[in-house]
Amino acid sequence: MTSRTATASKNTTPDDQPYDFNLNAVQAEVDLTPFRFLWATKDNPNRRFTMLHLQDLDVWDLMEAAEGGDISAMVGAFRAAMSEDDWTAFRAAPMPQYKLKALFDAYRRHCGVAEGESPASSGS
């Protein structure tokens, strides 16, 4: 057992004792309005898709997707941001790379992410 693990396992401070930081109290500093776009599916030529705001996504999923490079990170952000139903319908339609890039650029603008900034970045 490492000293770090030993220290963590010895920490038996009750939850009602003082703490250094309350992560539960942290609120988003930006408006987390979802991003909506239209895309043709087999059943609907103007299906509306909804994506959660980048700042609202699970960072662990984004980091795992980013390990595969830029396109993997982009697709990982889309997958994490969409409902399972939207992702399934979105993924079923053929997608030219230029359209995926344009969609990602529009999504980043909506979320206030600067060009070149990674999806998992805090923006600060």
C-alpha positions in Angstrom: 0.0 0.0 0.0 1.4 3.4 -0.9 1.6 6.2 1.6 -1.1 8.1 -0.3 -3.4 5.1 -0.2 -2.6 4.5 3.5 -3.4 8.1 4.3 -6.7 8.0 2.4 -7.8 4.8 4.0 -7.0 6.2 7.5 -9.2 9.2 6.9 -12.3 8.4 9.0 -13.5 11.9 9.6 -17.3 11.9 10.0 -19.2 13.7 7.2 -20.5 16.3 9.7 -16.9 17.6 10.4 -15.3 20.7 8.7 -14.1 20.3 5.1 -11.9 22.2 2.8 -14.2 22.4 -0.3 -17.8 21.6 -0.9 -17.9 20.3 -4.5 -21.7 19.7 -4.1 -22.2 23.5 -3.9 -20.4 24.4 -7.2 -22.8 25.8 -9.8 -22.1 26.4 -13.5 -20.9 29.9 -14.4 -22.5 29.8 -17.8 -26.0 29.3 -19.1 -26.3 25.5 -19.8 -29.0 25.8 -22.5 -29.0 22.7 -24.7 -27.9 22.9 -28.4 -30.5 21.9 -30.9 -30.0 21.1 -34.6 -31.8 19.6 -37.6 -30.6 16.5 -39.5 -32.3 14.2 -41.9 -32.9 10.7 -40.8 -34.5 7.7 -42.6 -37.8 8.5 -41.0 -37.7 12.3 -40.8 -36.1 14.8 -43.2 -35.9 17.5 -40.5 -35.4 15.6 -37.2 -34.6 17.8 -34.3 -31.7 16.6 -32.2 -30.8 18.0 -28.8 -27.3 18.0 -27.2 -26.5 18.9 -23.6 -24.2 21.9 -23.1 -20.5 20.9 -23.2 -20.1 22.2 -19.6 -22.8 19.8 -18.5 -21.2 16.6 -19.9 -19.4 13.9 -17.8 -15.8 14.8 -18.1 -14.7 11.2 -17.6 -16.4 10.1 -20.9 -14.9 13.1 -22.7 -11.4 12.3 -21.5 -11.7 8.6 -22.6 -12.9 9.6 -26.0 -10.1 12.2 -26.4 -7.5 9.4 -26.0 -8.4 8.3 -29.6 -7.5 11.7 -31.2 -9.5 14.7 -32.5 -12.2 12.9 -34.4 -12.7 10.4 -31.5 -13.0 13.3 -29.1 -15.6 15.0 -31.4 -17.7 11.9 -31.7 -17.3 11.2 -28.0 -18.7 14.7 -27.2 -21.7 14.1 -29.5 -22.4 10.7 -28.0 -22.1 12.0 -24.4 -24.3 15.1 -25.2 -27.2 13.2 -26.9 -29.9 10.9 -25.4 -29.5 7.3 -26.4 -32.4 7.6 -28.8 -30.9 10.7 -30.5 -27.5 9.1 -30.7 -28.8 6.0 -32.3 -30.8 7.9 -34.9 -27.8 10.4 -35.5 -25.3 7.5 -35.9 -27.6 5.6 -38.3 -27.5 8.4 -40.9 -24.4 8.7 -43.2 -22.3 11.7 -42.1 -19.7 13.5 -44.3 -16.8 14.7 -42.3 -17.2 18.3 -43.4 -20.8 18.3 -42.0 -19.6 16.8 -38.7 -16.9 19.4 -38.4 -19.4 22.2 -39.2 -21.8 20.8 -36.5 -19.0 20.6 -34.0 -17.9 24.1 -34.7 -21.5 25.4 -34.2 -21.9 23.4 -31.0 -18.6 24.8 -29.6 -19.7 28.4 -30.5 -23.1 27.8 -28.7 -21.2 26.5 -25.7 -18.7 29.4 -25.7 -15.7 27.3 -26.4 -12.9 29.0 -28.3 -11.3 27.6 -31.5 -8.7 25.0 -30.6 -10.0 24.5 -27.0 -10.7 20.9 -26.1 -14.2 19.8 -25.2 -13.1 18.8 -21.7 -11.5 22.2 -21.0 -13.0 24.5 -18.4 -12.7 27.5 -20.6 -10.9 29.4 -17.9 
